[in-house]
Amino acid sequence: MIRSEILKEIAPILRDQLVVCNIGIPSQELHAIDDQPSNFYMLGTMGLASSIGLGLALAQPKTVISIDGDGSVLTNLGTLPTIGNNMPPNYILMIIDNGSYGSTGDQPTYTGKKTDLAAMARAAGCDDVVEVQDVDTGKALQAAIDSGKGTVMVVKCDSGNAKMPVITMDPVVIRDRFMKAVAS
Amino acid sequence: MNIDKKITNDLVANEVSFVTTVPCKQLAGVIEEVDKRDEIFHIPSNKEDEGMGLCAGAWMGGKRPAIIMQNTAIGVTINTLATLIQYYRMPLPMLISYRGELREPVACQVEMAVHTKALLAQMNVPTYHFHQQSDVEEFDAILKYTFMCNKPVAILTDANFWGGYGDQ
């Protein structure tokens, strides 16, 4: 499965949660598949989805799911110790690990070679880390939500992108409706 | 009153309850004070752009954030300021130690000091420079201004403000 197929499958689970979605094609895919006010789409700033999601989860009690990528986590590796040492029970960091930089033309990342993000998350102090195959994502995500424990999920899947339109919504509109969903 | 306490009291009085920090010798006292206060959740970050991401999330979650960092990190955070904090119109007080100014003992610090105000001006970040200890009196008004206009605002605090570096 590629990322867009996973997102289609888990959209019914994501719909009821606060979602912080990674820059580029992941946000375009989620926006096209199931746009929700409770989705925060990153339009720039590669690497910070995991940090924004952690800040949000620490600030309020609702469950927060950050949809991140292997390339984006690699560019902000300092995020893993910060999460590991401050993990709140309502945070799920879901790293879609397709071993490639999808938004820039599927160039390989190091996670497709020797680097193991799940092991890095554990070494950084994250207590609940699960590595799952693409087909099991929905089940594992629901289990993580139900567990009430802060969880890092590393979802191994194929490289590839769906062709989706660029998000043209104004960033302040995205942010404002998201904050209303957070506060509702 | 001690500057570290005054700054922390102003943060608390303005309901700033989520503070991320990257350490600096000059800021050590205020970071320690922030860490002690029950009203503030203190979360150290490993890099300043990461810290700004934490602050963005905390603000969307209903908390008023602040970041405490060195001016060298302006070089690290330009993209984050432009594409996250400013693009989505978020408030962010940045309490910054202005290394590389008068009384600085480390020459390399001057190399970013000479770019600091120019970069902040280029980014249209409202910038205040605390040089005398009495300048701290404006901190409360600067915090109110930041959360009024939903912008990142820089408060540069130099060695003279902090009383120098001690014996060199």
Interface residues (C-beta under 8 A of the other chain):
Chain A: V20 F40 M42 L43 G44 T45 G47 L48 A49 S50 S51 I52 G53 L54 G55 L56 A57 L58 A59 Q60 V64 N76 G78 T79 P81 T82 N86 P171 V172 I174 R175 F178 M179 V182 A183
Chain B: F18 F41 I43 P44 S45 N46 K47 D49 E50 G51 M52 G53 L54 C55 A56 G57 A58 W59 M60 G61 G62 K63 P65 N79 T80 A82 T83 L84 Y87 Y88 R89 M90
